[in-house]
């Protein structure tokens, strides 16, 4: 392209002729261009910058707030179930729904709903492999609150478990994976069509049905893992559905035709199905088993299921280095160990006072003073003399006839 100016000046009104191959274009300057040296950032670009720089921290903050609400809701729901037993109504484990009339249980349900809403927002801003492990904080909160409201005292090992779990959560946040960018429902649909995820989903659905209709009626009231495994398997579906619903909501506000996409309604149906099943079987577990046992086991199994499904569906670990992978796994194992310490030794009376104390140079115990007996105390001398007892020989009797 060649430029030929018919007017040597570049002021307003000047003409410039442009040649491109055999084409000729005559242009006229109508205004001067003055580059803006200041940071002229529009509102939309400012919002994108805030989301890019602080979206991760917003997600983490929502996850922590969600943990507080969920940990509190478990205590409220347990109190409601206890009041239901005291009234003599049909228990939840026996198929009763009397807790639906209890205000305390509804308070716990609403609190859990708010916690799940905050958790919903956390999954929108942060990867699932970061939000889910932060649920350990809800275990710690429920443990501390149960010591006040349910009469469960937190001993020294329990406090140590709290500190270890918080440290593990911090390690996982530091080594958090980068989230794969999925902005449209079409991209989400392509992820769901992956062969690995389809196989995983089929296995999970079949296993859930077997547990609900075969294993739970026989062993649900005897083994604490049965109801909790059902909740965890359904939770893996609900988390993926929440992620998809978050993409749909963001796309809706960006003007994308998400309401015409069938996947939007599919994830809605999954949420409407999985959440009531989780609530039902979690109530059954809380009704017959101790809260301090149900919640940590539920956390561990739920986290394992969600992390596995997230890895298979969203492939959030593809961009992680070896150091980040080892750091994330180490943090998760640390959380599990902390939760184990928190609840495995909850019945032991362990405090700083009754711990065995050792010293580098132990002080020998004082030697007892010897008893001094004077010679004139003859009666004492005689009493202190130990005389040997003669052995009695066997007697032989001879009978003459």
Secondary structure, DSSP 8 states (H G I E B T S, - for coil): -EEEESSS--STT-EEEEEETTEEEEEE--S------S----HHHHHHHHHHHHHHHHHHHHHHHHHHHHHHHHHHHHHHHHHHHHTT---GGGT--GGGG-HHHHHHHHHHHHHHHHHHHHHHHS-HHHHTGGGHHHHHHHHHHHHHHS-----HHHHHHHHHHHHHHHHHHHT--------SHHHHHHHHT-HHHHHHHHHHHHHHHHIIIIIHHHHTTT-HHHHHHHHHHHHHHHHHHHHHHHHHHHHHHTT--GGG-HHHHHHHHHHHHHHHHHHHHHHHHHHHS-HHHHHHHHHHHHHHHHHHHHHHHH-TTTT--HHHHHHHHHHHHHHHHHHHHHHHTTTS---STTS----TT-------------TT-HHHHHHH-----------------
